[in-house]
């Protein structure tokens, strides 16, 4: 009986570790996507500013 409970808890622990690791990977991927979008937005703004200054 005790072994069954210990085995069940071990399985839960392994599953939660996998979920935690997967969440960490997802956060890293989303951070990259966010940073690329932010960088593209900043580049676009700078391009518009430089183009406007060149037109004057």
Secondary structure, 3 states (H helix, E strand, C coil): CHHHHHHHHHHHHHHHHHHHHHHHHHHHHHHHHHHHHHHHHHHHHHHHHHHHHHHC
